[in-house]
Amino acid sequence: MENLLEVNDLHITFHTYAGKVQAVRGVNFEVKKGEAVAIVGESGCGKSVTAKSIMRLLETPPAEYGTGSISFGGKDLIKMSEKEMQKIRGNEISMIFQDPMTSLNPTTKIGSQIMEGILKHNNNISRKDAYERALETLKLVGIPQPEKRMQQYPHEFSGGMRQRAMIAMALACEPKLLIADEPTTALDVTIQAQILELMKDIQRRMDTSIILITHDLGVVAETCERVVVMYAGKVVETGTVEAIFANPQHPYTRGLLKTVPRLDMEKTAPLVPIIGSPPDLLDPPKGCPFYPRCESAMKVCKEHDPELEVVEEGQTAACWLHHPMAKATRVQAPTNV
Amino acid sequence: MVSLKNKSVKEKTVNENSPLVEIKNLKKYFPVGSQSLKAVDGLDLKIYAGETVGLVGESGCGKSTAGRTITRLYEPTEGEVLFQGKNIFDYKPGEMSHIRREIQMIFQDPYASLNPRMKVEELIGEPLAIHGISKGKERRKRVEDLLKLVGLSPEHITRFPHEFSGGQRQRIGIARALALNPKFIVCDEPISALDVSIQAQVVNLLKELQKEMGLTYLFIAHDLSMVKYISDRILVMYLGRMMELSDSDSLTKDPLHPYTQALLSAVPIPDPTIKRERIVLKGDVPSPINPPSGCVFRTRCPKAMEICSSAVPEWKEQKPGHYVACHLYW
C-alpha cells in the first residue's frame, strides 16, 4: 500500500519567555492509505503538536518549524503557502479535537457550521446542495432527527452528540486523512464506545486514513492497526498493534503497558508505576530522554541518544538494548505484560 | 516511609457488624427553576472500617454529589449519614469540626484545589491551624512528616503549588487530607486529571497509606479498571439511583445489571488479541430533572420490558453480598 502521509525528521520549537521549548525533536512515521495509526504518549510528549503541525495549525511564532518535512500525497505541507493550505485543510485533511464544546462556534447553528466547509471547498455548489450534503453527513454519523438538529445550536447538543457533529464537519468533504486528537477523552465510556465504533465504520466505508492521538492504550488496541509511541518529543517505538502489545521492545512502552490496570486482570497483580516524570524540553537531556526513569538503563544511555532502528519485521525501537553490543547481555522482555 | 500511628490501626480488619459509615436513604435534590434536579435519589450503603468502596457511573449520575453530601459539604434533602453510629446532619454547624477531623476529602483537580498563593507549609498546615492542633516548630515538623509520608521531600515545604507537577500536587492534596488523622476519606476522582504513568504512583500511595493507617475510602471514579483495582466493593450508580453493589471481583466477572454489563463491555482492553461482543448503549443519559418513570435505565436498556416503565425495581440481594435493582431478577 502506498503512503498517504510521510513525516520525516520533523523538528518544532516554541519560543517562550523561559527559552526555546523543543517540543518535537526529529519525528518520523508514515500513514498508509486506509490505515488507522495511533500516536500514544503522556502529556507534553509532543503528540498534539505533531498532529497540529500536519494541519499547519501552529502559530508561527511562537512555534518554529526546524528541519524536516511532512509529505502528503507527494507535496511538502511545511513549504506550502497559507492559501494552498486552506485548500487542504478541511478538504483533504480534517481534524477533530478533544473538547467538542470549545471547538464548535456557540453562536452559529450546527447546520451552518457543517455547510461552511462544504461551501468553501466546492466553488460551484448551491446552498441547497450544500444543505443536502450536510444533512447526509449528519445521518452518516448517526444523529437522529437531522433536519431538526441542523437548526440547533451546540448548547442544545449533549457531549456525545457534539462530538458526532464535529466528526460530521470533519467528514463533510470526504477527507483522505482524519486526525483525531483525543476524541473521546472528555466523554463517558459508553459514549466513547459509540464514537470509536463510528470512527471504525467510517474508516471501512470511506477508506479514510486515521491518525488517532490518545493516551488510552485500550482505545489503541481496539481501533488502530499501527502504533507510534512518543516520549519527550521523539518516537521511541513503532509497530503493529499486535507486536506492540504482545512484544514491546522499548522499556517505556513496556512500562506504559504495566502501569494501567486491566479489567480482565486479577487484582493481585500490582501496578508498576513508571518512577519520576518526563524531562523538561526547555533543556532536553543529551542522551536517551527516558534514561532517568528506565529500569534497564546503561552507561551509554546517559551520553548518547539511540536512533530508531528496525528490531523486528515491521517494528522499530529507539533503544540501546537493541545494539549488537548490548544484545550479548540483553535482558529478555517479560512475556506476560 | 514514616509511620504515623493512628488509633484506627486497630480497627483495620473489616468489621461486619458495625459499619464505620452508614448511609441511609440519602437524597439530594437541587432546585432548578420550579423543578428539582434529583442528583442523588435514595442512596443506601454501609462502609466498613478498613475497606475501599468504589463508586462508579457516568458523568451526571450523582456520584460526586453523593461524595459531597456524605462529607456534609452539601446539606441533604432527605436521609442520614451515620458516622460511628451518629447522624452527622444532627450536629450544629459549630459542632461539625470534630467530625471534619475524621472525614476528609481528596479532590479531582490538583490544579484547582490548592491555593496558588499559599506555600506547601501553609497548605498542609492549614487544617492543623484551623483545628488548633499544633504550633510553630511542632506544626512544621508535622508537615514535614506528612510530606515524607506521601513521598515528597521535606525541602518542598517552602515551595508554591506551581512548582510541582500534577502528580506531586495530588500528593500535597493527600497530605493535607491526612493532616488530621482522619478515619474516612472520600476520594473524588483523585487520579483522572493525571497522566497514565503517574496514576499508578498515586493509586499505590493511596493503597499503602490505607494499609499503614487503617484508612477507609470511598473512591469515586469513572475508570472501571482502576476502580476494580483499588476497591473491595463497587457500587454502580445511574441517574442518582443505585443499580448494583457487590465485591469488585464478582461485579466485574459476573455483572447482573444490564447497565453494569454495558459499562464493563465499553471499557477498552489494552490487548488487540481479545475480540469481544460489545454492548453499545443507544443514546445519552436522560435529564435528571425529568428522569424516566419506573427504572431510570429503561430508555437505554437492551433488555427493557413492559414492567420497567411502570414500577421502580427493588433493591434485592440476588447472591450473598451481591445486590441489584433490576426487574430481570424477579
Chai-1 contact restraints between the chains, C-beta under 6 A:
chainA,res_idxA,chainB,res_idxB,connection_type,confidence,min_distance_angstrom,max_distance_angstrom,comment,restraint_id
A,E42,B,D195,contact,1.0,0.0,6.0,A-B,restraint_1
A,E42,B,S197,contact,1.0,0.0,6.0,A-B,restraint_2
A,S43,B,D195,contact,1.0,0.0,6.0,A-B,restraint_3
A,S158,B,D284,contact,1.0,0.0,6.0,A-B,restraint_4
A,G160,B,D284,contact,1.0,0.0,6.0,A-B,restraint_5
A,D188,B,E58,contact,1.0,0.0,6.0,A-B,restraint_6
A,D188,B,S59,contact,1.0,0.0,6.0,A-B,restraint_7
A,V189,B,A266,contact,1.0,0.0,6.0,A-B,restraint_8
A,V189,B,V267,contact,1.0,0.0,6.0,A-B,restraint_9
A,T190,B,A266,contact,1.0,0.0,6.0,A-B,restraint_10
A,T190,B,L281,contact,1.0,0.0,6.0,A-B,restraint_11
A,A193,B,A266,contact,1.0,0.0,6.0,A-B,restraint_12
A,A193,B,V280,contact,1.0,0.0,6.0,A-B,restraint_13
A,Q194,B,V280,contact,1.0,0.0,6.0,A-B,restraint_14
A,E197,B,V280,contact,1.0,0.0,6.0,A-B,restraint_15
A,H215,B,V196,contact,1.0,0.0,6.0,A-B,restraint_16
A,L217,B,P270,contact,1.0,0.0,6.0,A-B,restraint_17
A,G218,B,P268,contact,1.0,0.0,6.0,A-B,restraint_18
A,G218,B,I269,contact,1.0,0.0,6.0,A-B,restraint_19
A,G218,B,P270,contact,1.0,0.0,6.0,A-B,restraint_20
A,V219,B,P268,contact,1.0,0.0,6.0,A-B,restraint_21
A,A221,B,P270,contact,1.0,0.0,6.0,A-B,restraint_22
A,A221,B,D271,contact,1.0,0.0,6.0,A-B,restraint_23
A,A221,B,P272,contact,1.0,0.0,6.0,A-B,restraint_24
A,E222,B,P268,contact,1.0,0.0,6.0,A-B,restraint_25
A,V241,B,P272,contact,1.0,0.0,6.0,A-B,restraint_26
A,E242,B,P272,contact,1.0,0.0,6.0,A-B,restraint_27
A,F245,B,D271,contact,1.0,0.0,6.0,A-B,restraint_28
A,F245,B,P272,contact,1.0,0.0,6.0,A-B,restraint_29
A,T259,B,V196,contact,1.0,0.0,6.0,A-B,restraint_30
A,T259,B,S197,contact,1.0,0.0,6.0,A-B,restraint_31
A,T259,B,A200,contact,1.0,0.0,6.0,A-B,restraint_32
A,V260,B,V196,contact,1.0,0.0,6.0,A-B,restraint_33
A,P261,B,S225,contact,1.0,0.0,6.0,A-B,restraint_34
A,P261,B,M226,contact,1.0,0.0,6.0,A-B,restraint_35
A,P261,B,Y229,contact,1.0,0.0,6.0,A-B,restraint_36
A,R262,B,S225,contact,1.0,0.0,6.0,A-B,restraint_37
A,L263,B,S225,contact,1.0,0.0,6.0,A-B,restraint_38
A,L263,B,V267,contact,1.0,0.0,6.0,A-B,restraint_39
A,D264,B,I269,contact,1.0,0.0,6.0,A-B,restraint_40
A,L271,B,A200,contact,1.0,0.0,6.0,A-B,restraint_41
A,P273,B,A200,contact,1.0,0.0,6.0,A-B,restraint_42
A,P273,B,Q201,contact,1.0,0.0,6.0,A-B,restraint_43
A,I274,B,S197,contact,1.0,0.0,6.0,A-B,restraint_44
A,S277,B,S165,contact,1.0,0.0,6.0,A-B,restraint_45
